[in-house]
Every structure is written in structure tokens, then in C-alpha cells.
């Protein structure tokens, strides 16, 4: 096979460099156009983000993620929404539900390719959705987590249970939300039965330490930027070990301790999120991070703490839009 000449190689390399159209710098302190990716504009968090954006003098545009059609071409990437090209936006706030993670990440990537600042890009969202990957990263950077084991064969189950501290233990789907796919097993028969069921359905699961001293409660801390802006202690209803508000749990506003606040902020940073809901257990050894949520619902947190979370969310998005450097060629070139 003939070797390509240096001139031809250089020409091919130039063709492989793709740049989106120049991004216009948003006015400092002026009105911004903010796109909110959400399947339902009537959802509490989406509705509140729209209200906060408008109260701050910005334009809010709600886009149903699944109706965002991505156009890929040599000239420039684009997004069409219900048949029309999406007009100029200054920043995107993704509210990507777990059921549409794959398509949602593609839409987020498309906006990023177009040079539009995104409050959470696809990599940290994907990290947060994969519980195993998130826990791997958290433990790698010295953040305390409940002891966790992943196994795949029935004969390995007894050792796995022993490794998480024995019974009872928690069984979790790698991908799940709002307490769905989280169970407690008190006997080896229950553990085996649950694992067999999920494995037969093609699901991957984790075994996790049961932190008895938490007594059906945990802490949800909302991180915006480099600080915890609101936190509450959630208590499970009687007969339930999951403290999620969607599961009937109750919440009470708290001021997190220094250790809890630092752990929450560090967890969000490790995952790579500007805004995150961080769930932690109160163990005798200190806070144990359970989960980092990239699209945290904040209805319960706003009502319990009376903090205007939506406003803080939008203000941080606006700050991100104005801080994003603008070059003459838009976002950095992408090499194929």
C-alpha cells in the first residue's frame, strides 16, 4: 500500500478538524437564553427553574429531550426541536431522567459540540448513573462509602455477604433512582433469591453494607458550585428502610457538620458535577457517601429548608455561561 505524502496527510488532518460556529459571548449582567432539558415542563423542579430564570430577567426555554433531533454534518452540528432549529441559547441545564440516559447524553454532547456551555456534561452524568463507577471514583479519592461488593456467580454470594459485614445487607441495582431497585436482605435465602431474580432479568447488582446506626435515615445535601446550599435529614416511614421522600419518608432541615459539608462537596467534585444532590449515611466513623445525583429533584428540599434552590441553580448556570471563554472559532476543535 502506497504511503501518503506529507502534503496529503496534512490536508486529511485539516479535514478531520471540525469546529462549531463561533459562540457569541453573553452580555455581562444582561439577559440570557437558558435551555432546560426536561421531559415534562410541569414537573416541580422544571417549573421552578423556569420561574427562577424569568424572575432573574432571563429567557427560559424548556426542551423535551426526546424531541431534540441531532443533525450531524461536515459543516456544523445542530439541534432541531419539533421541526425547527433551536435558536441561540447561552447555557443548558440538563434534567435527564434515568429512563432516557443514553439519548439524553447524546443531546448534551450535541450542545457541547455546538459550543454551548452545559451545566453538567455527559461524562459526569454517566458516572453518576452508574452506581459502581461512581463508588469506584469516590473510594479512589479517599471518600468514605459503605462497603460494597459486586459478584456474578451464586457460589460467590456467601463470601460477598461476609465482605460487606454480614447480614442484613443492602442489595442495589447498578442503575436505579428514588429508591427503586434498593432492597434489604436479612437471610442468605433472601440474598440468593433476590440475586437470582435480577440476574435472570439481565440486571447487574451490588451488595452493600447495612449501616445499622443510620436507623432508616440519611442526609440529602445539595451542592451548588463549591458549597452545600441546603441539607435535610430524611427519615423512613415506619416499616421502611429507604428514606426517600418519594417512598413516604419525611425530611427536616439541618445545618450539615463540617465533615458532612466537605464530604458532599468533594463527592460532587470527584464525579465532576457543578450541581449535585449528595446522599450520605451518618455512621459512627463519619459520613458515608451513598450516591451522587446529577439531576436532583428539590421539591422536598425547598419546602423543608425554605431555601430558593431554583434561583441558586439558575444563578450558577448564568455564572458558568458568562465565565466560559469565547474564541474566534467557537469551542475547541474535535479531532476525529
N, C-alpha and C positions, 0 to 999 in steps of 0.2 A: 504494500500500500504506500502510495507516494506521500512524502512528508509535506505538510502545508508550509507555504512560505511565511516568513515573519510578517510580511505586509498583509497577507490573507488572514493570518491568525489575529493580528491586531484589529482588522476590520470585523471579524467574527466576534471578538471580545466587545467591541463597541456596540454591536447589535444586541449583545446579551445584557447590556446595561439599560435598565428600564427606570424611568423617573416619572412620577405623577406630576400633574400640573402644579405650578407654584401655589403655595398656600398663602393666603392673604393674612397678614398679622391682624388679630382682633384689636379693636380700639381699647386703649388702656382706660379702664374705668367706664367704658361705654357698654352699649347693649350687645349681647352675644346671642348667637343662634345655637341652642343646645338641643341635641337629638337624644331622646331617651328610647333605648331599645327595650320594648316590653310587649308581651303578647296581649295584654289587656290594660287599657288606659283607666279602667275603673278600679283596678287593684289599689289598695290603700297607699302603698309606697309610691306607686307611679303617680297617682293623683296628687299626693303631697309634693312630689318633686316638681310637678307642673306648677302647682300653686306657689311654691317657693321661688321657682325661676321667674315667674311673672311678677311676684312681689318685689324681686330684686331688679326688675326692669328688663329682663331678658325674654327672648322668644323661645318657647318650648315646643318642640316637635316630637310627638310620640310616634314611633315606627314599630309596627308589628314585625318582629324579627323574621318570621317565616314568609312575609310578603316582600322582603328585601331581596330583589333579584340582582345577582352579581354579574357584571359584564367584564370579561377579561379580553383584552385585545393588545396589539402591539402599541397602539397609540397611547392609551391611558386606561386605568381601571375606573369603573364607575358603578354606581348602585342605582337601580330603578325601583321605585316603590309604587305599586299598583298602576304600572304603565307609564309613569313619568319619572324622569331623572331626579334624584334627590338634590334639592338646591343646596347652596353653600351652607355648611354648618361649621361652627368654631370648635366644638367639643362634643364627644359622645359619652353618654352614661349608659353602660350596658346593664340590663337587668335580665340576664339569661337564665331561664328556668332549666332545671336539671334534665327535663324530658327532651329539650331541644339543644343540648350542649353542643353536639357536633356541628349542626347548621349555624348555631349562634356564634361559635368560634370562627367559622368561615366569614360571617358578616363582619365581626370585629376585625379580623385580619384585613378585610377589604377596605374598611375605613382607614386602617393604619397605613395600607399601601397608598391610599389617596392623600396621605399626609395630614389626616385629621387627628388631633390629639384624642386619645381614648382613656377614660378614667381607669379602666382595667383592661389590659390587652389579653390576648388569647392564652399565653403561656401561664400566667398566674391563675387565670380562671380554670384552666385544665388541671393545674396542680391541686387546686382546692377541691375539685370534684372527685379526684382520685384519692380516697382516704389513705391508702397505703403510701402513695407517693408523698402526700403531704406529711404524714407521720415520719417517713424516712428523712425528709428535709429538716423537719423540726428537731428530731433527735440528733441529726448530723451537726446542727449548730447549737447544741447544748441546751435545748429547751426540754423541760421535763414533760413527759407524756405517760399515759397509762401503759403498762407493759403489754405488748401486742405481738401476736404470732399469726402467721399465715401458713396454712398447710393445705394439702390437697388429697391425702390418702387416709382412709379410715383407720388404718393401723397406727398412724402417727398422732391421732387425736389425744390419747391419754397423756403423752409427753407434752403436747401443746398446752393442754389444760394445766399441767404441772408448771409449765414455764410461765404462765400468766398468774400464778399464785393459787391455783386450785379452784374449787367450786365455792360459791357460784361464780360464773364468769359471763361476760358480755359477748354476744355474737352479733356482728355487724356486716351488712353488705358493703362492699368497697365503694359503691356509689349509692347514695341514699340521701334523703333530706327530710327535715321536720320530724325526725324520729322514726320515719318509715324504714323498715329493714334493720331495726335495732331490737334485740331480744335478750332476755336473761335466762340462763340455764342453770338449774340447781342440782341436776344429777347427770351422770355420764350418759344415761339413756337419752335424756333431753338433748344433750350436746350432739350425740350421734344422729338423732332423728332430725334435728334442725339442719345439720350439715348435709346429710343425705338428701334432704328435700331441696336445698339450694343448689347443691352440686348437680342433681338431676335436672334442674332448670337451667343449668349452664351459668350459674352465678358464682362469683368469687367472694369469699367471706374472710373476715378477720375474727380471731378470738382475742378478747381484751380483758385486762384485769378489772375486777369489780372493786371499786374503792368504797369500802363499807362505810367509812366515816362521812362520806358525802350525803348519805341518808336521803337519796332521791332528790337532791338539789344540786344546782350548778350555778355558774355565773356567766351571763352573756355581757360581754364588753364590746362596745362599738368604737372602732379605731378610725379616726379620720386624720390622715397625714401622720404626724408624729406624736399623737396623744389620744388617750381614751376620752371621748366626749360625753359618754353616758354608759351606765352599767346598772344591771339589776341582778338580784339573786332570784332564781326560778325554783319553785318548789313543786314537785309532782303531786298530783291529786292522790287521794287515798287508794291504795291497791295498785298504783302505777309507779314504775321506777324511772320513766322518762319524764323529764321536767319541761319539755317543750310546751310553749303556750298553746300551740295547735293541738296538743294532746290533753288539754284541760289543766295544764299547770298554771300556777299563779306567780306573779312577779312583784318584787319590792325593790325600789330604788336604793342603791348603795353607793358609797364612795369607795372605789377599789383601793386596796392597800398598795403600797409602793411596789411590792413584789408582783402583785396581780397586774398592775398597770404596765410595768416593764415587760412582763411576760407576754401580755397581749400585743403590745406594740412591736416587740421583737418577732413574734409569730407572724404578724401581718407583713413585716419587712422580709422575713425569710421566704414567705410564699410569693412576695412581690406585689402586694396589693396596697393601693392608696387608701381604700375604704374597705373595711372588713368587719364582719361580726365574728368575734372570737369566743368560743365556748370553753370553759375550764371547770375542773373539779377542785374543791377545796380539800386537799389531802393534808395529813399531819406534816408531811415533808415540804408542803408549799403548794402553789398552784400547778395543776397538771393540765396541759392543753389537750382538749379532745378534738376540736375541729376549728377550721378557719373557713368562713363562708364568704364567697366573693360577691354574692347578691343578697345581703342580709335584709330580711323584712324587718321593719322597725315600728310597726303599729303598736305592739305591746310596749316597746321601749319608750316611745314618745309619750304614751298615755301614762306610764308609770313614773317616768323621770321628769316629764313636762319640759324636756329639752327639745328645741326646734331642730331636730336631726336633719330634716329635709333641707332646711336653709344652710346648715353646715356642709351638707353633701354638695349642694349646688355651688356654694362659695368656693369649695375646694376644686370643683371641676373648672370653674371660671379662672381660678388662680393657675391651674395647670395649663389652660388654653393660652393665657397671657404669658406664661413663662416659657412655653415651647419655642425654641429658636426657629426663625424662618430664614431659609436660604433662598438664593435666586432660582434654584431648581426644585424647590419643594423638599420632600423627605429624601433621606439618603437613597442612593441608587441601590437596586437589588441585583446582585449578580446571580445569574442562572447557572 
